[in-house]
Amino acid sequence: MAKKSWIARNERKKQTVEKFAELRLKLKAQKDYVGISMLPRDASPTRLVNRCEITGRRRAFLRRFRLSRITFRELASAGMLPGVTKSSW
């Protein structure tokens, strides 16, 4: 489980990105890069981190399921993910 402070920090970044999204698009359309640089750093969407919805882990993240590999495997083995079956060959 990730530290709660890391998860909370990422949530604050999400809110900042949403808050400045329109302004960033407008400044980009005007090619006002000085104006973009005046915005907070966390207003950039590249600063967001993909985290597991359950554990908050950032490494080995599966975008399709929004889970880490460990959580994915636990849920898939328990049959909690629809459409996911264990394969063997």
C-alpha atoms as one frame of an Amber mdcrd trajectory, in Angstrom:
protein
   0.000   0.000   0.000   1.352   3.389  -0.980   1.680   6.109   1.618  -1.504
   8.090   2.004   0.437  11.323   1.517   1.559  10.203  -1.973  -1.977   9.295
  -2.951  -3.270  12.611  -1.588  -0.553  14.534  -3.435  -1.569  12.923  -6.718
  -5.217  13.835  -6.049  -4.227  17.468  -5.471  -2.318  17.397  -8.761  -5.421
  16.066 -10.550  -7.485  18.935  -9.187  -4.855  21.485 -10.253  -4.705  20.024
 -13.768  -8.504  20.237 -14.073  -8.529  23.792 -12.715  -6.009  25.115 -15.260
  -6.940  22.894 -18.254  -8.923  25.538 -20.162  -6.372  28.262 -19.507  -3.524
  25.999 -20.667  -5.371  25.198 -23.911  -6.021  28.883 -24.536  -2.373  29.822
 -23.892  -1.147  26.986 -26.107  -3.429  28.107 -28.935  -1.976  31.612 -28.630
   1.549  30.122 -28.406   2.073  32.103 -25.206   4.740  29.906 -23.661   5.740
  32.563 -21.159   2.166  32.536 -19.869   2.233  28.758 -19.614   5.463  28.931
 -17.639   3.772  31.293 -15.167   1.216  28.602 -14.270   1.919  26.241 -11.352
   4.081  23.246 -12.198   1.367  20.848 -11.132  -0.979  22.327 -13.748   0.774
  20.198 -16.356  -0.931  16.846 -17.017   2.435  15.111 -17.399   2.989  15.519
 -13.660   0.163  13.085 -12.892   1.086   9.536 -11.988  -0.956   6.452 -12.839
  -1.722   4.694  -9.576  -3.567   1.503  -8.686  -7.146   2.259  -7.637  -6.949
  -0.121  -4.688  -3.399   0.000  -3.347  -2.025   3.226  -4.816   1.025   1.456
  -6.248   2.557   3.298  -9.202   4.834   0.633 -10.649   3.599  -2.185 -12.908
   0.334  -0.355 -13.602  -2.123  -1.894 -16.086  -4.027   0.947 -17.762  -6.882
  -1.152 -19.061  -7.868  -2.211 -15.544  -6.389   0.740 -13.599  -4.749  -1.767
 -11.243  -1.229  -2.840 -10.386  -0.095  -6.267 -11.542  -0.269  -7.662  -8.019
  -3.831  -6.490  -7.366  -4.845  -7.576 -10.865  -3.578 -11.096 -10.266  -5.320
 -11.371  -6.887  -8.656 -10.184  -8.286  -8.373 -12.269 -11.454  -7.605 -15.434
  -9.457 -10.611 -14.746  -7.257 -12.806 -14.299 -10.351 -13.627 -10.684  -9.498
 -12.688  -9.266 -12.931 -15.306  -9.967 -15.599 -13.940 -11.339 -18.851 -10.565
 -12.313 -17.392  -9.738 -16.015 -17.320  -6.629 -17.878 -16.323  -4.869 -19.234
 -19.371  -2.829 -22.372 -19.725  -1.108 -23.975 -22.687
